[in-house]
Amino acid sequence: MRLLRVLGKSAAATVVFFLVAEIGLRALYFARNSFVAYVPLPYVVGDDYGPIPPWLDNLLILKPDDALIWKNLPNARRAYVDIFTPVWQDSDRMALLRRFAPWLPAAFRRNPVWRISLNEDGFRSAPMAAGKRAGVLRIACIGDSWTFGMNVNQDQTYPARLETLLKQQRPASQVEVMNFGVLGYSSFQGLELLKRRVLDFQPDVLVIGFGMNDSDVGGYRDKDVLKPGEVHWRDRVKAITGHSESLALLKYFALLLRFHPHSIGEFLKADAKADAGKNNDAVNYDEMEPWTRVSPRDYDRNLREMVRLGRGHGARAVLLDNELWPESPYRPVLRAISRDEQVPLVDSLRIIQEERARIERNMEARFQLEPARAAARVDAAPSSQTTLIFRVYEGAYPVARQLGIVGNHPQVGNFVPNTVAMRDDGREGDERAGDRVWSYRAALPPATRIKYVYTNSGAAGRWEGLDLPHVRELQVPTSADGHPVYVPVETFGRIYMQADNWHTDAVGYDLIAHAVADILNAH
């Protein structure tokens, strides 16, 4: 009996301790988050940022949903600091994500910021009335983070720009553009959202943009996530303990102890190894289907059903391509749907590639560069190789010593950073001394796929002075006349027409809005 009393007191003390700890942590997190002005989003090469601190959970804008898997949090207001930017070391970016102090460190205070505001339904639009006024053209944009407007402010999303354009082009008409974009959504979730919410608003036009998340080989299928089944006792325990901040914090520290982040050099090696193992065989999605969020076959069915449902409710459809992956197997499916269903398709990839090429031409004109004349001053490479001149403008990041290049070939450092120096002295292929466009000459075999990054004034052999968390790549061309081939001028700290590895920037969203407006005005 005495032993039972002792055990009972110990159990009671333990419960009290965890209860006090739970209350204390919740109060501490609430106090901390009330001072947060800017929320960092994790952007690291390969998404290798490890466990996310539990004190950030209350700043998330997504919440679980029994029908849609997840949905946006109503009435959320956030300001996100862009950390898809250069840092001295990757540990600086990691430290920002783990930082408990609510204010930004000095190194990130000048970074761009983008703000979101969600309405009472959880969408990035003005308040939406279910009833449609007579004479109003109502356009529903349904999609993922491209529709939501990742990395841009409220008025820079493509639905917001589309509404502004149409009101300018049709001053006598009334136009409402509704943004039903949700981060991470697949066509499976989009179809459910269309059935449950979007059609209730009686849209006249339905702009559909999915694909990027469908192709994610995440280890599960979206259509299996919400299937009813027997709930195991372990799941019940997890559902209860999952709300415990104390256990979440303990789990976070346990995961953190086991987390070993990889350097950008390791990702470069992995990227190069993956490329070396590729062949020309098509990806077999029949084999990958059990682990793919939405297979191309289901993607085809989902989009065709969206078009059918829209038409059944009097809405015409416009399809929107939203992938930066040129070889995506979902793009041919999208084109086939456009052809078969006679639905207009906005080719976002082509729009972005054409604008990127225009930017590259303008960079040469801006710095008065003349590759043809400069090539005549460079010794020709052996016939079996191409002399390639890499060029990068230092942009907004002053150079203390020099810019460097490092990649997957001995000519570009063979994965050892800050050992291959670029030059801005008008020699060895550099076109103009002191113009802040740095150049490097390399002799490479044609058809070689080069994966590379730039660095800024770091120590030899150390991953310092890092560019964006992005691996650049190109395939070495054959020189028709033996003269050097000049790579288009890149910019340190910038990928033209991209805000990160997966999304376009504000210019791209604006061009997409113009393309959609042109389609609507033509029909």
C-alpha positions as CSV (number, residue, x, y, z in Angstrom):
1,M,0.0,0.0,0.0
2,R,2.8,2.3,0.9
3,L,4.4,1.6,-2.4
4,L,1.2,2.5,-4.2
5,R,1.0,5.8,-2.4
6,V,4.6,6.6,-3.4
7,L,3.9,5.7,-7.0
8,G,0.7,7.7,-7.0
9,K,2.5,10.8,-5.6
10,S,5.2,10.4,-8.2
11,A,2.7,10.1,-11.0
12,A,0.8,13.1,-9.7
13,A,4.0,15.1,-9.5
14,T,4.9,14.1,-13.1
15,V,1.5,15.1,-14.4
16,V,1.7,18.4,-12.6
17,F,5.2,19.0,-13.9
18,F,4.1,18.4,-17.5
19,L,1.0,20.4,-17.1
20,V,3.0,23.4,-15.8
21,A,5.6,22.9,-18.6
22,E,2.8,22.7,-21.1
23,I,1.2,25.9,-19.9
24,G,4.6,27.6,-19.7
25,L,5.6,26.7,-23.2
26,R,2.3,27.8,-24.7
27,A,2.5,31.1,-22.9
28,L,6.2,31.5,-24.0
29,Y,5.4,30.7,-27.7
30,F,2.4,33.1,-27.7
31,A,4.6,35.9,-26.2
32,R,7.3,35.1,-28.7
33,N,5.1,35.0,-31.8
34,S,3.3,38.2,-30.8
35,F,6.6,40.0,-31.5
36,V,7.3,38.3,-34.8
37,A,7.1,40.8,-37.7
38,Y,8.6,38.6,-40.4
39,V,8.3,34.8,-40.9
40,P,11.1,33.0,-42.6
41,L,10.2,30.2,-45.1
42,P,12.7,27.3,-45.3
43,Y,14.6,27.4,-48.6
44,V,17.7,25.3,-48.7
45,V,19.1,23.3,-51.6
46,G,17.4,20.0,-51.7
47,D,14.9,21.1,-48.9
48,D,17.6,19.9,-46.5
49,Y,16.6,22.1,-43.6
50,G,15.8,19.4,-41.0
51,P,13.2,19.6,-38.2
52,I,11.2,22.8,-38.0
53,P,10.9,24.3,-34.4
54,P,7.5,23.8,-32.8
55,W,7.3,27.5,-31.9
56,L,6.7,28.2,-35.6
57,D,3.6,25.9,-35.8
58,N,1.2,28.7,-34.8
59,L,2.5,30.8,-37.7
60,L,1.6,28.3,-40.3
61,I,-1.3,29.3,-42.6
62,L,-2.4,25.7,-43.4
63,K,-4.6,23.5,-41.3
64,P,-5.8,19.9,-41.7
65,D,-9.1,19.3,-43.4
66,D,-11.2,16.1,-43.5
67,A,-12.2,16.6,-47.1
68,L,-9.3,18.5,-48.7
69,I,-6.4,17.1,-46.7
70,W,-5.5,20.7,-45.8
71,K,-6.8,24.2,-46.4
72,N,-5.8,27.8,-45.7
73,L,-6.3,29.3,-42.3
74,P,-9.1,32.0,-42.4
75,N,-8.2,35.7,-41.8
76,A,-4.5,35.0,-41.6
77,R,-2.1,37.9,-42.1
78,R,1.6,37.2,-42.6
79,A,4.8,39.0,-43.8
80,Y,7.4,36.6,-45.1
81,V,11.1,37.4,-45.4
82,D,12.7,36.1,-48.5
83,I,15.6,33.8,-47.6
84,F,16.1,32.5,-51.2
85,T,19.0,35.0,-51.3
86,P,22.8,34.8,-50.9
87,V,24.3,34.1,-47.5
88,W,27.9,33.8,-46.2
89,Q,27.4,30.2,-45.1
90,D,24.4,27.8,-45.2
91,S,24.6,27.7,-41.4
92,D,23.4,31.3,-41.4
93,R,20.2,30.4,-43.1
94,M,19.8,27.3,-40.9
95,A,20.3,29.5,-37.8
96,L,17.5,31.8,-38.9
97,L,15.1,29.0,-39.2
98,R,16.0,27.7,-35.7
99,R,16.1,31.2,-34.1
100,F,13.9,31.6,-31.1
101,A,14.4,35.4,-30.8
102,P,11.4,37.0,-32.8
103,W,13.4,39.6,-34.6
104,L,15.6,39.2,-37.7
105,P,19.4,39.2,-37.4
106,A,21.2,42.1,-39.1
107,A,22.3,39.9,-42.1
108,F,18.6,39.4,-43.2
109,R,17.1,42.8,-42.4
110,R,17.5,44.1,-46.0
111,N,16.0,41.0,-47.6
112,P,12.8,41.4,-49.6
113,V,9.5,40.9,-47.8
114,W,6.1,39.7,-49.2
115,R,2.8,39.9,-47.4
116,I,-0.4,37.9,-47.6
117,S,-3.9,38.6,-46.3
118,L,-6.5,35.8,-46.4
119,N,-10.3,36.4,-46.2
120,E,-12.8,34.8,-43.9
121,D,-13.0,31.8,-46.2
122,G,-9.2,31.4,-46.1
123,F,-8.5,32.6,-49.7
124,R,-6.2,35.3,-50.9
125,S,-9.0,37.5,-52.2
126,A,-11.2,40.3,-51.1
127,P,-14.3,39.1,-49.2
128,M,-16.4,37.0,-51.6
129,A,-20.2,37.1,-51.8
130,A,-21.9,33.8,-52.8
131,G,-24.6,35.6,-54.7
132,K,-23.4,37.1,-58.1
133,R,-24.7,40.5,-59.1
134,A,-26.2,40.8,-62.6
135,G,-23.8,41.9,-65.3
136,V,-20.6,40.8,-63.4
137,L,-18.0,38.7,-65.1
138,R,-16.8,36.4,-62.3
139,I,-13.6,34.5,-62.8
140,A,-12.4,31.7,-60.4
141,C,-8.7,30.9,-60.4
142,I,-8.1,27.5,-58.9
143,G,-4.7,26.1,-58.4
144,D,-1.6,25.7,-56.2
145,S,1.1,28.1,-55.0
146,W,1.4,29.7,-58.5
147,T,-2.3,30.8,-58.2
148,F,-1.9,31.7,-54.5
149,G,1.1,33.9,-55.5
150,M,4.1,32.4,-53.7
151,N,6.8,35.0,-53.1
152,V,4.8,38.1,-54.2
153,N,2.6,40.7,-52.5
154,Q,-1.2,40.6,-52.6
155,D,-1.5,42.9,-55.7
156,Q,1.2,41.0,-57.6
157,T,-0.5,37.6,-57.8
158,Y,-1.7,36.6,-61.3
159,P,-5.4,36.7,-60.3
160,A,-4.9,40.2,-58.8
161,R,-3.1,41.4,-61.9
162,L,-5.8,39.8,-64.1
163,E,-8.5,41.7,-62.4
164,T,-6.6,45.0,-62.7
165,L,-6.0,44.4,-66.4
166,L,-9.5,43.4,-67.2
167,K,-10.9,46.5,-65.4
168,Q,-8.5,48.7,-67.4
169,Q,-9.4,46.9,-70.7
170,R,-13.2,46.8,-70.0
171,P,-13.9,50.1,-68.1
172,A,-17.7,49.7,-68.7
173,S,-17.8,46.2,-67.4
174,Q,-17.8,44.8,-63.9
175,V,-15.2,42.1,-63.2
176,E,-14.5,39.9,-60.1
177,V,-11.5,37.6,-60.0
178,M,-11.4,35.2,-57.2
179,N,-8.1,33.6,-56.0
180,F,-8.8,30.0,-54.8
181,G,-5.1,29.0,-54.8
182,V,-3.8,26.9,-51.9
183,L,-0.1,26.1,-51.2
184,G,0.9,22.6,-52.1
185,Y,-2.4,21.6,-53.8
186,S,-2.7,18.9,-56.3
187,S,-5.4,18.3,-58.9
188,F,-7.0,15.8,-56.5
189,Q,-7.5,18.6,-53.9
190,G,-8.4,21.1,-56.6
191,L,-11.2,18.9,-57.9
192,E,-12.6,18.5,-54.4
193,L,-12.4,22.2,-53.7
194,L,-14.2,22.9,-57.0
195,K,-17.0,20.6,-56.0
196,R,-17.3,21.8,-52.4
197,R,-16.8,25.6,-52.7
198,V,-15.8,27.1,-56.1
199,L,-18.9,26.2,-58.1
200,D,-21.1,27.7,-55.3
201,F,-19.8,31.1,-56.4
202,Q,-21.2,30.7,-60.0
203,P,-18.1,31.6,-61.9
204,D,-18.3,32.5,-65.6
205,V,-14.7,31.5,-66.2
206,L,-12.6,28.8,-64.5
207,V,-8.8,29.1,-64.8
208,I,-7.2,25.8,-63.8
209,G,-3.5,25.5,-62.8
210,F,-2.1,22.3,-61.4
211,G,0.8,19.9,-62.1
212,M,3.8,20.8,-60.0
213,N,2.6,19.1,-56.9
214,D,0.8,16.2,-58.7
215,S,4.3,15.0,-59.9
216,D,5.7,14.9,-56.4
217,V,6.9,11.4,-55.6
218,G,6.1,11.9,-51.9
219,G,5.6,8.3,-50.9
220,Y,1.8,8.4,-50.9
221,R,-1.2,9.0,-53.2
222,D,-3.5,11.9,-52.4
223,K,-6.6,9.8,-53.1
224,D,-5.6,7.3,-50.3
225,V,-5.0,9.9,-47.6
226,L,-8.7,10.4,-46.6
227,K,-9.9,6.8,-47.1
228,P,-11.9,5.6,-44.1
229,G,-10.4,2.7,-42.1
230,E,-10.0,1.3,-38.7
231,V,-8.2,3.7,-36.3
232,H,-5.4,1.9,-34.5
233,W,-4.8,2.6,-30.8
234,R,-1.4,4.1,-31.7
235,D,-3.1,6.6,-33.9
236,R,-5.4,7.6,-31.1
237,V,-2.4,8.1,-28.8
238,K,-0.6,10.1,-31.4
239,A,-3.7,12.3,-32.0
240,I,-3.7,13.2,-28.3
241,T,0.1,13.6,-27.7
242,G,0.4,15.5,-31.0
243,H,-1.2,18.5,-29.3
244,S,1.5,18.5,-26.5
245,E,4.0,21.3,-26.8
246,S,6.3,19.6,-24.3
247,L,6.5,16.4,-26.3
248,A,6.8,18.3,-29.6
249,L,9.8,20.2,-28.1
250,L,11.4,17.0,-27.0
251,K,10.9,15.4,-30.4
252,Y,12.3,18.5,-32.1
253,F,15.5,18.3,-30.0
254,A,15.8,14.6,-30.6
255,L,15.5,15.1,-34.4
256,L,17.9,18.0,-34.3
257,L,20.6,15.8,-32.6
258,R,20.3,13.4,-35.5
259,F,20.2,16.0,-38.2
260,H,23.4,16.4,-40.2
261,P,22.9,19.1,-42.9
262,H,24.7,18.5,-46.2
263,S,26.8,21.2,-47.9
264,I,26.0,22.6,-51.2
265,G,29.0,20.7,-52.5
266,E,27.3,17.4,-51.5
267,F,24.2,18.4,-53.4
268,L,26.2,19.3,-56.4
269,K,27.8,15.8,-56.3
270,A,24.4,14.1,-55.9
271,D,23.0,16.2,-58.8
272,A,25.9,15.3,-61.0
273,K,25.7,11.6,-60.1
274,A,22.0,11.5,-60.8
275,D,22.6,13.0,-64.2
276,A,25.3,10.5,-65.0
277,G,23.0,7.7,-64.2
278,K,20.2,8.9,-66.5
279,N,19.3,7.3,-69.7
280,N,16.9,8.1,-72.5
281,D,14.1,5.8,-71.2
282,A,10.9,7.5,-70.2
283,V,10.0,7.6,-66.6
284,N,7.8,4.6,-65.8
285,Y,5.0,6.2,-63.8
286,D,3.1,2.9,-63.7
287,E,5.8,1.6,-61.4
288,M,6.0,4.9,-59.4
289,E,2.2,5.4,-59.2
290,P,1.8,4.0,-55.6
291,W,4.3,6.7,-54.4
292,T,3.2,9.6,-56.6
293,R,0.7,12.1,-55.2
294,V,-1.3,12.1,-58.4
295,S,-0.3,10.0,-61.4
296,P,-0.4,11.4,-64.9
297,R,-3.4,9.1,-65.5
298,D,-5.3,10.5,-62.5
299,Y,-4.2,14.0,-63.3
300,D,-5.8,13.7,-66.8
301,R,-9.0,12.5,-65.2
302,N,-9.1,15.2,-62.6
303,L,-8.6,18.0,-65.0
304,R,-11.1,16.7,-67.5
305,E,-13.6,16.4,-64.7
306,M,-12.9,20.0,-63.7
307,V,-13.6,21.2,-67.2
308,R,-16.8,19.1,-67.4
309,L,-18.1,20.3,-64.1
310,G,-17.3,23.9,-65.0
311,R,-19.2,23.6,-68.3
312,G,-22.1,22.0,-66.6
313,H,-22.4,25.1,-64.4
314,G,-22.0,27.5,-67.3
315,A,-18.3,28.3,-66.9
316,R,-15.8,28.1,-69.7
317,A,-12.3,26.9,-68.8
318,V,-8.8,28.1,-69.3
319,L,-5.8,25.8,-68.5
320,L,-2.6,27.1,-67.0
321,D,0.8,25.4,-67.2
322,N,2.7,25.9,-63.9
323,E,5.9,24.0,-64.0
324,L,9.5,25.1,-64.5
325,W,10.5,21.6,-65.3
326,P,10.7,21.4,-69.1
327,E,10.7,17.5,-69.2
328,S,7.6,17.2,-67.0
329,P,5.5,14.2,-68.1
330,Y,2.4,16.2,-67.0
331,R,2.9,18.9,-69.7
332,P,2.0,16.6,-72.6
333,V,-1.1,15.5,-70.7
334,L,-2.1,19.1,-70.3
335,R,-1.7,19.8,-74.0
336,A,-3.8,16.7,-74.9
337,I,-6.6,17.9,-72.6
338,S,-6.4,21.4,-74.2
339,R,-6.6,19.8,-77.7
340,D,-9.3,17.2,-77.0
341,E,-11.6,19.5,-74.9
342,Q,-10.8,22.6,-77.1
343,V,-9.8,24.6,-74.0
344,P,-7.2,27.4,-74.3
345,L,-3.9,26.7,-72.6
346,V,-1.5,29.3,-71.2
347,D,2.0,28.0,-71.8
348,S,3.7,29.6,-68.8
349,L,7.0,27.9,-69.4
350,R,7.3,29.3,-72.9
351,I,6.3,32.8,-71.7
352,I,9.0,32.6,-68.9
353,Q,11.7,31.2,-71.2
354,E,11.1,34.0,-73.8
355,E,11.2,36.7,-71.2
356,R,14.4,35.2,-69.7
357,A,16.0,35.3,-73.1
358,R,15.0,38.9,-73.5
359,I,16.6,39.7,-70.1
360,E,19.8,38.0,-71.2
361,R,20.0,40.0,-74.4
362,N,19.4,43.2,-72.5
363,M,22.2,42.4,-70.1
364,E,24.7,42.3,-73.0
365,A,23.3,45.6,-74.3
366,R,23.4,47.2,-70.9
367,F,27.1,46.5,-70.4
368,Q,28.0,47.0,-74.1
369,L,29.4,43.5,-74.4
370,E,30.3,42.1,-77.8
371,P,31.0,38.4,-77.5
372,A,31.8,38.0,-81.2
373,R,34.6,40.6,-81.0
374,A,35.9,39.3,-77.7
375,A,35.9,35.7,-79.0
376,A,38.4,36.7,-81.7
377,R,40.9,37.5,-78.9
378,V,40.7,34.1,-77.2
379,D,42.8,31.1,-78.3
380,A,40.7,28.4,-79.8
381,A,40.3,25.1,-77.9
382,P,41.3,21.7,-79.4
383,S,38.8,20.4,-81.9
384,S,37.4,17.9,-79.4
385,Q,36.5,20.6,-76.9
386,T,34.5,23.8,-76.7
387,T,35.9,27.0,-75.1
388,L,33.1,28.2,-72.9
389,I,33.1,31.6,-71.2
390,F,31.0,31.8,-68.1
391,R,29.8,35.4,-67.2
392,V,28.2,36.6,-64.1
393,Y,27.3,40.2,-63.0
394,E,27.9,40.8,-59.3
395,G,24.6,42.6,-59.0
396,A,23.7,44.0,-55.5
397,Y,26.5,42.1,-53.8
398,P,29.9,43.9,-53.7
399,V,32.9,41.8,-54.3
400,A,35.8,42.0,-51.8
401,R,38.2,39.9,-53.8
402,Q,36.7,38.0,-56.7
403,L,33.7,35.9,-57.7
404,G,34.4,32.2,-58.1
405,I,32.7,29.3,-59.9
406,V,32.6,25.7,-58.7
407,G,31.0,22.7,-60.4
408,N,31.2,19.0,-61.3
409,H,34.2,19.1,-63.7
410,P,37.9,19.7,-63.1
411,Q,37.7,22.8,-65.3
412,V,35.2,24.3,-62.8
413,G,36.8,23.3,-59.6
414,N,35.7,19.7,-59.3
415,F,33.4,20.5,-56.3
416,V,36.1,22.4,-54.4
417,P,34.8,26.0,-53.8
418,N,36.7,29.3,-54.0
419,T,39.6,27.8,-55.9
420,V,38.6,28.8,-59.5
421,A,38.6,32.6,-59.7
422,M,36.7,34.6,-62.2
423,R,38.2,37.8,-63.6
424,D,37.1,41.3,-64.5
425,D,40.2,42.6,-66.1
426,G,39.5,42.3,-69.8
427,R,41.7,39.2,-70.3
428,E,41.2,35.5,-71.1
429,G,37.7,36.0,-72.5
430,D,36.6,38.8,-70.1
431,E,35.1,41.4,-72.5
432,R,35.5,44.6,-70.5
433,A,37.7,45.4,-67.5
434,G,36.0,46.8,-64.4
435,D,32.4,46.5,-65.6
436,R,31.5,44.2,-62.7
437,V,30.7,41.4,-65.1
438,W,33.1,38.5,-64.1
439,S,34.2,35.9,-66.6
440,Y,35.9,32.5,-66.6
441,R,37.2,30.5,-69.5
442,A,36.9,26.7,-69.5
443,A,37.7,24.1,-72.2
444,L,35.0,21.4,-72.0
445,P,33.9,18.4,-74.1
446,P,30.7,19.2,-76.1
447,A,27.4,17.7,-74.6
448,T,28.9,17.7,-71.1
449,R,26.3,18.6,-68.5
450,I,27.8,21.1,-66.1
451,K,26.2,21.7,-62.7
452,Y,27.7,24.7,-61.0
453,V,27.3,27.6,-58.4
454,Y,29.0,30.9,-57.9
455,T,30.7,32.1,-54.7
456,N,31.8,35.6,-53.6
457,S,35.2,36.1,-51.9
458,G,35.2,33.0,-49.6
459,A,38.2,31.1,-48.4
460,A,39.7,28.4,-50.6
461,G,38.1,25.1,-50.0
462,R,35.3,26.5,-47.8
463,W,31.7,26.9,-48.8
464,E,31.5,30.6,-48.1
465,G,30.2,33.6,-49.9
466,L,27.3,31.6,-51.3
467,D,25.0,32.5,-54.1
468,L,21.3,31.5,-54.1
469,P,20.3,28.0,-52.8
470,H,20.1,26.9,-56.4
471,V,22.2,24.7,-58.6
472,R,22.7,26.2,-62.1
473,E,23.3,23.9,-65.1
474,L,23.9,23.9,-68.8
475,Q,24.9,21.5,-71.5
476,V,28.1,22.4,-73.3
477,P,27.3,23.2,-77.0
478,T,29.5,22.4,-80.0
479,S,31.3,25.4,-81.4
480,A,30.6,25.5,-85.1
481,D,33.7,27.6,-86.0
482,G,36.0,26.7,-83.1
483,H,35.5,30.1,-81.5
484,P,34.6,30.4,-77.8
485,V,30.9,30.2,-76.8
486,Y,29.8,32.8,-74.4
487,V,27.2,31.8,-71.7
488,P,24.5,34.4,-71.3
489,V,25.3,36.9,-68.6
490,E,23.9,35.6,-65.3
491,T,23.5,37.6,-62.1
492,F,24.9,36.7,-58.7
493,G,21.9,36.4,-56.3
494,R,19.3,36.2,-59.0
495,I,17.7,33.6,-61.3
496,Y,16.0,35.4,-64.2
497,M,12.2,35.1,-64.0
498,Q,12.3,32.9,-60.9
499,A,11.6,33.8,-57.3
500,D,12.9,30.4,-56.1
501,N,13.5,26.9,-57.5
502,W,9.8,26.2,-58.2
503,H,8.0,29.6,-58.8
504,T,8.2,32.5,-61.2
505,D,8.5,36.0,-59.9
506,A,6.2,39.0,-60.0
507,V,7.1,39.7,-63.7
508,G,6.2,36.1,-64.6
509,Y,2.8,36.3,-62.8
510,D,2.1,39.6,-64.6
511,L,2.9,38.0,-68.0
512,I,0.6,35.1,-67.1
513,A,-2.2,37.5,-66.2
514,H,-1.7,39.2,-69.6
515,A,-1.9,35.9,-71.4
516,V,-5.2,34.9,-69.6
517,A,-6.6,38.4,-70.3
518,D,-5.8,38.0,-74.0
519,I,-7.6,34.7,-74.1
520,L,-10.7,36.1,-72.4
521,N,-10.7,39.1,-74.7
522,A,-10.4,36.9,-77.8
523,H,-13.4,34.8,-76.9
